[in-house]
Amino acid sequence: MVLWRKKTERDRLLEVRPRFRVIFSRSQVAASHWDYGEDDLAVQAIGMTDEDLASIRRIDAWLEDPSYPLPLEGQRQPTTT
């Protein structure tokens, strides 16, 4: 018997987004981590594999879609006065 698991959100985000690509380099990923004080992650970004970089690009392509619902939990919400 084959059990099919439900596709997770991560699985969906790792699929190629049709007709849309985001391109950036390892050094740009590292620079973003350095900007946020995440030095250990910046070093890891420089050494990431081509496959890892491609996965991050695929995920980013989905997150660039304005209709993709980003989670707001943990983020500061603007205050109205």
C-alpha positions in Angstrom: 0.0 0.0 0.0 1.4 3.4 -1.0 0.6 6.3 1.4 0.6 9.7 -0.3 1.4 12.5 2.0 -0.3 15.8 1.8 1.8 18.4 0.0 3.1 20.8 2.5 3.4 24.6 1.9 7.2 24.1 1.7 6.8 21.5 -1.1 4.5 23.9 -3.0 7.0 26.8 -2.6 9.8 24.6 -4.0 7.9 24.1 -7.2 8.9 26.3 -10.1 6.6 29.3 -10.5 5.5 29.5 -14.1 6.6 32.5 -16.1 8.4 34.2 -13.2 12.0 33.9 -11.9 14.0 35.8 -9.3 17.7 35.9 -9.7 20.3 36.8 -7.1 23.8 35.6 -6.2 25.2 33.9 -3.1 27.0 37.1 -2.2 23.7 39.0 -2.3 22.2 36.4 0.1 25.2 36.7 2.3 25.1 40.5 2.3 21.4 40.4 3.4 22.4 38.2 6.3 25.3 40.6 7.2 22.9 43.5 7.1 20.8 41.8 9.8 23.7 40.8 11.9 23.4 37.1 11.0 27.1 36.6 10.4 27.1 32.8 10.8 24.3 32.5 8.2 26.2 34.9 5.9 29.2 32.6 5.9 27.0 29.6 5.2 25.4 31.5 2.3 28.7 32.0 0.6 29.3 28.2 0.7 25.8 27.0 -0.2 25.4 24.6 -3.1 23.9 25.4 -6.5 20.9 23.3 -5.5 20.3 25.3 -2.3 20.6 28.6 -4.1 18.1 27.4 -6.8 15.7 26.3 -4.0 15.9 29.8 -2.3 15.3 31.5 -5.7 12.2 29.3 -6.3 10.8 30.1 -2.9 11.5 33.8 -3.4 9.7 33.8 -6.7 6.5 32.7 -4.9 6.9 35.2 -2.1 7.2 38.0 -4.6 3.7 37.3 -5.8 1.5 40.1 -4.3 -1.4 37.6 -3.9 0.7 35.2 -1.7 -0.5 35.6 1.9 2.6 36.3 4.0 2.2 35.5 7.7 1.9 38.5 9.9 2.5 36.7 13.2 5.4 38.2 15.1 5.6 41.3 13.0 5.0 44.7 14.4 1.7 46.1 13.0 1.5 49.8 12.2 -0.2 51.8 14.9 -2.9 54.4 14.1 -3.2 57.6 16.0 
